[in-house]
């Protein structure tokens, strides 16, 4: 396996075994990989999750905007 599918599998594994569940950028990266795989619904959910773990107002505005346009 290679490409976005491999990246998503690796990222999901890292999130599962590390402390990245609460890190907004891990969910943003996941959203981008899901988009590349054509999984728009799951990508939107990942963008929303990224927003829910965001640390700044700018991130809280940016991530939902990505969810609504992609």
N, C-alpha and C positions, 0 to 999 in steps of 0.2 A: 504494500500500500504506500502511496506517496501523495504529494500535493496537499490540498486543504483537508482531505479526509484523514490523512496521517497526522497532520498538525492538530486537528480537532481531537483525535484519539489521544495523542500525547498530552495536549493541554488538559483534557478531562481527567487524565490520570494524575497529572501534577496537582490539579485543583483538589482531587479526592484525597491525596496523601499529604498535602501541605496546608498551610494557613492562608491560602489564596481565595477561599470562599468569600471572604469579606473585602476583597481587593477589587475595586471597580474595573481596573484595566484588564484583569483576567477575563471578566465577563464581556468587556468590549472586544477583546481579541477573539473570544469565542463567537460573538455576534458576527464579526467580519468573516470568520471561517465558515460559519453557517450560511452567510450570504453567498459566498463563493460556491457553495455546494447547492445553491438554489433552494435552501430551506428557509424561506422568508418568514414564516410564522415563528419558527424557533429562534430565528435571528432577532425578531422584534422582542420576543420574551427575554432574550439575553441582554438587549439594549436596556430594557426596563429594569432588569436585575442590576445592570451596571449603574443605572441612575439611583437605585435604592441603596447602593453601597458607596455612592460618590461622597467625596470629602469637601467639595467646594461648590459654591453656587454655579460657577461656570460649568462644571461637570454635570451638575443636576439639570442644567438647561440643555447642554449639548447632547447627552445620551438619549433623552426622549425625542429630541429632534431627529436623530438618526433613525430611531424606531419608526417614526411617522413617515419618513421619506423613502425608506428602503423597503 
